[in-house]
Amino acid sequence: MDVKHYVGDDMRDIMDQIRTEMGSDAIILHTGKTRKKGLKGWFSKPLIEVVAAHDRTANDKQNDVDSRRLQAMELQLSGLHSAIERLADIKQNQSAAEINPIYSKYIDILSAHDVNPDIASEIMDKAMAIYKGGDMQQCVEDVIKEYLGQPVPISLDNGRQSVIIFLGPTGVGKTTTLAKLAAYYGIQLGKKVALITADTYRIAAVEQLRTYSDIMQLPLSVVYSSNELKQEIGRYSDADIIMIDTPGRSPNDIDGINDIKDLIKASEPTDVFLLVSASFNYAACQRLWQRFGDIEDIRLLFTKLDETDCWGTILNMRHISRRPLSYITDGQVVPDDIKVVDVDAVAAKIARD
């Protein structure tokens, strides 16, 4: 408790001073009259004396209560503000759809292809900005093509060996995809191609690739560690292209993915392809990229497009990763069912009913 002593000529002035210094919660402990010390005091008018006190603890408690009330009000106001903004966004989108049913139509088309809603809205906002009447279909396709970018397939550097490694979760078709590209470069283009598999966790995977290598008459090595992989790459120094198959790994298998990264480090690849099934939803694409996204120079290769009518996965994964597209596969036939991504065809597929 703070106690102060006030002396003055006028009681009102003293009370004003107490309120200013101690607040309205101050308590008057004593009032009386006094004189100045010395001879002058005997001959002058008596002064008013007031002793006042302030209970700091009680006031602080009240301040804490007031502060908490203020914080609660601020949170409520913040929540109300956010709700108003969300309602405004909803209203704006509803208004866009009501004013221009074309907007709503293409949002529905993109959604039917499993394009993420935020990406679909971005695409349509850009398409509406360039739309001047006429062919809205072409505007939407042009924006999608801009999002997809230009594909980057394998590029053989004359005089330099290409080391190509294939990554991805279990069941996306890495072995078959490798065989398709090996057949194209080894048989159709006449390049010297060597195959290496590190997918020793599945006997069937080794046997599958061995069957392909026998048919195509291409050498095949089986490795069980990153050190063995490095040795085998050295053994194929005369090959134009070395293609490496890796074990499928779930995005939840952190140790397994780290083993894959060790293989990448040991192989020093010129080309790294991450295989993505066209059936993956947006959440699956995000999980996949969380695990593989720190690998440098990855390109995206999409498989199993023959198993779905929804091609939005290509757009979603490209948007999540910002990495270039390369190939798509649309069947099991080796080597026919693989091609470089045709962004015109993909955009047309996604933007149409």
Secondary structure, 3 states (H helix, E strand, C coil): CEEEEEEECCHHHHHHHHHHHHCCCCEEEEEEEECCCCHHHHHCCCEEEEEEEECHHHHHHHHHHHHHHHHHHHHHHHHHHHHHHHHHHHHHHHHHHHHCHHHHHHHHHHHHCCCCHHHHHHHHHHHHHHCCCCCHHHHHHHHHHHHHCCCCCCCCCCCCCEEEEEECCCCCCHHHHHHHHHHHHHHHCCCCEEEEECCCCCHHHHHHHHHHHHHHCCCEEECCCHHHHHHHHHHCCCCCEEEEECCCCCCCCHHHHHHHHHHHHHHCCCEEEEEEECCCCHHHHHHHHHHHCCCCCEEEEEECHHHCCCCHHHHHHHHHHCCCEEEEECCCCCCCCEEECCHHHHHHHHCCC
